[in-house]
Amino acid sequence: MQTDLSKKFGIEYPIFGFTPSEHVAAAISRAGGLGVLGCVRFNDPEELDAVLTWMDENTDGKPYGVDIVMPAKVPTEGTAVDLDSLIPAEHPAFVDRTLTELGVPPLGDDAEHATGVLGWLHSVARSHVDVALAHRPALIANALGSPPKDVIDLAHEKGVPVAALAGAVEHAKRHVENGVDIVIAQGYEAGGHTGEVASMVLWPEIVDAIGDSAAVLAAGGVGSGRQVAAALALGASGVWMGSYWLTTSEYKLGSAANGPSSIQRALLGASSSDTVRSRIYSGKPARLLKTKWTEAWSKPDAPSPLPMPLQNILVSEAHQRISAGNDPEVVAMPVGQIVGRMNEIRPVAEVMAELVDGYDKAVEKLNQAR
Amino acid sequence: MQTDLSKKFGIEYPIFGFTPSEHVAAAISRAGGLGVLGCVRFNDPEELDAVLTWMDENTDGKPYGVDIVMPAKVPTEGTAVDLDSLIPAEHPAFVDRTLTELGVPPLGDDAEHATGVLGWLHSVARSHVDVALAHRPALIANALGSPPKDVIDLAHEKGVPVAALAGAVEHAKRHVENGVDIVIAQGYEAGGHTGEVASMVLWPEIVDAIGDSAAVLAAGGVGSGRQVAAALALGASGVWMGSYWLTTSEYKLGSAANGPSSIQRALLGASSSDTVRSRIYSGKPARLLKTKWTEAWSKPDAPSPLPMPLQNILVSEAHQRISAGNDPEVVAMPVGQIVGRMNEIRPVAEVMAELVDGYDKAVEKLNQAR
């Protein structure tokens, strides 16, 4: 399972794994893919720096990447306090009422109250880039489209290719015009931010639209070797998987000391129909696990979600409470429709071996059908 | 490009082509696929009988199928006049107002006013089955799920396999329990009636869920040989294509004497983002071309669509007026996201040759990547 892109990165398989967990990211790189660490959760650049030092030391010298969340257009930006003043009173009242109705306990007296994921903010995302480039990232990806031109230029000066997510052909073309090296074509079925066009249609459409000017990674709906084979058959140079790593053994974010977290238990029980595309997580349409929390926001009395970055600031303490509440029926978590296949907790290496084996069998089947 | 299913049907390629046009269906069968004639437009059984006689004579002895629209549960049913009384006055008033606003002319004095597509009604669909079985169909497909048990038994007595559309795993399982031989797994991106789960996730999920108990045809997003290869890689035994034939030269429904119809011109200009999933066509969620007509129904003053079969009865004369109006910006037409690839009018044989060639190239590419 080699493509020009996997050869370029010097990795065994063209499988790019996005994850907020450094333990999962490192395991993906060690297993022959490219682990890409999501940085949006690091409000403190020093924490990210320490984690990337850990990555440097725990990837057996194999390449890894980082994923930032940086709008191409720099938004007007203030401190978290300034932004708070833009949130209408109706919204926090709805959030509080809903959490009470769903039985989510308040935070303990000793908890540090979340101020919102500042990683959505431009200044914080830019500090992520600076911190990352002091390590040895093999890729900088931007989950919100093209990074600003000076960030692309800076990465290129350091010899680091830049990837950007696209949910439609015109976005992909714009990324390439902006100097992006790899377009991540993210279909409707994907977890997190996603557009309306589904992977089967979107992937080959973007491959055809950008030709040889950039490589295409196929994202949205990938969790088996058959889907990797489908992605390459459709013209992609590799796959970008995010959701599927959330139920690996190495994923410990939000976990109690032993056993799966409430989020993982919710994911293990969900079918492919148990997701919803909504603006309630970040302010932009993102696919989330369907739970009592997402259902509350779709009721007639719910307010409309706020624009990015206000919506995430609005719900950040709610996310913290929900996470601490540990109820698998009340979860706030981006995940794709592939969640229907996420039915057991397994080590990353086992997932990777199954992807490779499934790929080989799928190609064998196609050869028999010729 | 041979699978067990194509061998079973004695066809060259496992490409099943659904179309309301007998000219297209016959051309698909002659080109090595299985043309499946959609019967819902035939209110008069004698007209269907004549068309199937034409199919018998124009398919070079090759197999073809028929597609009916028959709910498994027999709905309470009356004449068209009884059903009219169930339509609230607000709805036809909205339809009339909208058509006027969109500049759609009234029907000419000599036009026969449409009474609604009676093919949606159980009694009419059943007459389609009886008429079809007097010919030599190789397949009876039901676009609304499992046909009633006695219809399945009747088809099996005559040696005719039965196929049914499914948009979710539980529907597929139910079809198999009901005795259906082929499940058509129809992803979110498909035209016409469709569920929420996209093809990349739905196809392998249904393949795994029903195992060897039925064959799976992959539907939703197929319009190139790469997509056929992806479907087989994902475990399907063939593909079911509908939208893609609407821009073939043989498709003449709704056409003026020369050149493409207003519908075809609208399809040729549309991108993959120019569709919408809505209940306004039949009462159940179906993907349609996004035009001024569908946009009108999504405005705040629009009433909620009625349940099946009332909604189609409500809009049938509007569809007739829209079709006669010949304005590519005001069109009422089911089509999938693959419409973004439908950019020229070509003969069915040319489309089929391209599918086969694209399939071979995709498999070749996969072999090189091993």
Interface residues (C-beta under 8 A of the other chain):
Chain A: M1 Q2 T3 A168 V169 G187 Y188 E189 G195 E196 V197 A198 S199 M200 V201 L202 P204 E205 G220 G221 V222 S224 R226 Q227 A229 A230 A231 L232 A233 L234 G235 S271 S272 S273 G336 Q337 I338 G340 R341 D360 A362 V363 K365 L366 N367 A369 R370
Chain B: M1 Q2 T3 A168 V169 G187 Y188 E189 G195 E196 V197 A198 S199 M200 V201 L202 P204 E205 G220 G221 V222 S224 R226 Q227 A229 A230 A231 L232 A233 L234 G235 S271 S272 S273 G336 Q337 I338 G340 R341 D360 A362 V363 K365 L366 N367 A369 R370
